[in-house]
Amino acid sequence: MPAPATASPESAGMSKAAFDRIEKHLRERYIEAGRFPGAQLMVHRRGQLVHNSLQGFADIERKTPVKDDTIFRIYSMTKPITSIAFMMLVEEGRVALDEPVHKYIPEWKNLGVFQAGIWPAFLTRPPSQPMRIVDLMRHTSGLTYGFQQRGNVDAAYRELKIGEVEKAGTLQSMIAELAKIPLEFSPGEAWNYSVSTDVIGYLVGLISGKPFEQFLQERIFDPLGMKDTGFFVPSAKAHRLAACYSASPQGAMTFHATDRKGGLTLQDDPATSSFLSPPAFISGGGGLCSTAADYLTFCCALLNGGELDGVRLVGPKTLALMTSNHLPGGKTLPELSRSLFSEATYHGIGFGLGFSVTLDPAQTLIPGSPGEYAWGGAATTSFWIDPAEALIAIFMTQVLPSTATPIRRELRTMIYSAITDSNL
């Protein structure tokens, strides 16, 4: 899908001079400095695309420039799409958020909570309450990611290759393996970034009676015209897949980088990438590739109350529920999180059903609006939607991990600073 025509920033209450500053910042601080290969930034406000910039290379080795049709690995930006798919089934009365997960996955009924031990011998205790569907949606399930590297449960995930970025096994095998590993905590007691959304993808397939990837294609991608979004890149489009890089000199898939400045190492060559063929593991938590234009289409449907050009994904009340803070006690992520890694770490941020949600912009120390919702991907892609300001921002590059630079905070600050006529 080609990018929509760009209108002037001033026509939507924003400043072209401010966007010029953003472009200079990205070019000098990141691309010319060798921290990003290239980047695409889209800003949409009041129904118009007011900024769409393309800089640098999608593939440094082949000198392929970033283009409007460049396909990016969006990793965890898959999660909001999976969450919307699940809520479509909730709207149809086929499943409810307060139901226990073991109703649909019986082998999880007796999952214990970790007390001691290492794989495969664990000492556990019964959870204080059963895991509910809402716990999967808001990451309070007690599940984890192996790359968190916090303890013995994470180590078991790594041993069994559960939730790896380079996917292993199938959705069914993941469910079976997770039945053997204790939870990190009792469901609802804490927030931990995890494979929960992969489980949601499994449930979409189970409840809908069709493969998860087919459900997304038929119910979201085809109706919205998201022609370049999928779990692999077909051969006819392979030349459009960007290379992915690591901020680690060893090219490692390490999540705990902090503002590294050592240059880039090729992590996934688009000529030989595993994303060029259909995966066995269909990851609702991180498996999709997409273009900025396709993802903007999805975001426009959300900003418009769940509907775009006559295609309705969910109703506005469902979307309002999804973008409310669902963390127990109304707490924020820093108050409840046990994650060493997440795609959001700011104070003043809560979590809804598939998105982070801004509760108090003053606590974030970044300009913003209450009710703004967002998420990002491991390769430093990110998006946010601000209903109050009728604003969507989408940033695409391909550098692992997303914690290697402060670009997300910088872009929020600079894009909000470009608003000259606020709706608030």
KADAFEN-V925805 format. One record per run of one state. SS is the DSSP state (H for helix, E for strand, - for the rest). FROM is the first residue (numbers start at 1). TO is the last residue. If there is no record, write none. Layout:
BEGIN
ss=[SS/SS]
from=[FROM/FROM]
to=[TO/TO]
END
This chain:
BEGIN
ss=[-/E/-/H/-/E/-/H/-/E/-/E/-/E/-/E/-/H/-/E/H/-/H/-/E/-/E/-/E/H/-/H/-/H/-/H/-/E/-/E/-/H/-/H/-/E/-/H/E/-/E/-/E/-/H/-/E/-/H/-/E/-/E/-/H/-/H/-/H/E/-/E/-/E/-/H/-/E/-/E/-/E/-/E/-/H/-/H/-/E/-]
from=[1/6/7/9/13/14/15/16/32/38/46/48/60/64/66/71/74/75/92/100/101/104/106/109/112/119/121/127/132/133/139/146/149/152/161/171/179/183/184/191/192/196/209/212/225/230/231/235/241/242/244/247/265/269/274/277/289/291/292/304/307/309/311/313/316/323/328/331/333/337/338/349/352/356/359/361/365/373/377/382/387/391/397/399/401/402/405/407/418/419/420]
to=[5/6/8/12/13/14/15/31/37/45/47/59/63/65/70/73/74/91/99/100/103/105/108/111/118/120/126/131/132/138/145/148/151/160/170/178/182/183/190/191/195/208/211/224/229/230/234/240/241/243/246/264/268/273/276/288/290/291/303/306/308/310/312/315/322/327/330/332/336/337/348/351/355/358/360/364/372/376/381/386/390/396/398/400/401/404/406/417/418/419/424]
END
